């Protein structure tokens, strides 16, 4: 009886064995087909996100930091280290498994305010990180309201905060460079409810203005906080600082802004750009004239 069972088992197993042997001999891919195109391997990048506030405390800091963390995780393009201190902004070996600037590919300031707790060596290391190492920097909203006593910081980011003349309002915005990855998804003219900063010690000749307020749609009457006589109010710009790419936008003041797909996409693409994953102009251009502002 046992011999019959063994014989039956071998008989039933024979087709499977033959199929396996044939499959082993058969090539995995039809040799007549062309080889697949070579895909560029994407290595996971590392970004350091700083939310230290020594001045005004924005409610949106946590929302912005969380959004940047989640965008990296969901896309698989970067991992984010979130800190509300500045200890990791250094090239010194901190031991304790602490990651320092040499580990990171970009630095992001999310509505930082006031004079951050950086000593002179940290300031030197941070500028070398951008200027010499060619790493990226993204400034979100109040990153412009930061480090007033550090001249090189203002030079790197493009200027400093000088009031928000209309506080939080329905801002009429012009897209000045629709080809740039971070603003490509915006129409030529649009409105966003946000707080728009007025920059000082800033010149469009030193940056590539991406978004700006439409000066013909602003109310200047009885507003002593309007300081720019040229009525040039940039909303987002990019620039080079040495070898490093720099992006800044005043958008992102409110917690609700970080639920806006347009704002999230802008910062997502901005981070990709400073990481060198996409290309976009850094050349400056004049303030648009009436015709250049496009149809509203």
ABEGO torsion letter per residue (X at the ends): XAAAAAAAAAAAAAAAAAAAAAAAABBABBAABBBBBBBBBBBBBBBBBBABBABBBBAAAAAAAAAAAAAAAAAGABBBBBBABAAABBABBAEGGBBBAAABABBBBBGBBEBBBBBAAAAAAAAAAAAAAGBBBBBBEAAAABGAABAAAAAAAGEBBBEBAAEBBBBBBBBABAABAAAAABBABBBBBBBBBBBBGBBAAABBBABBBBAAABBABGBAABABAAGBBBABBBBBBEABBBBBBABGABAAAAABAAAAAAAAAAAAAAAGABBBBABBBBBBBAAAAEBX
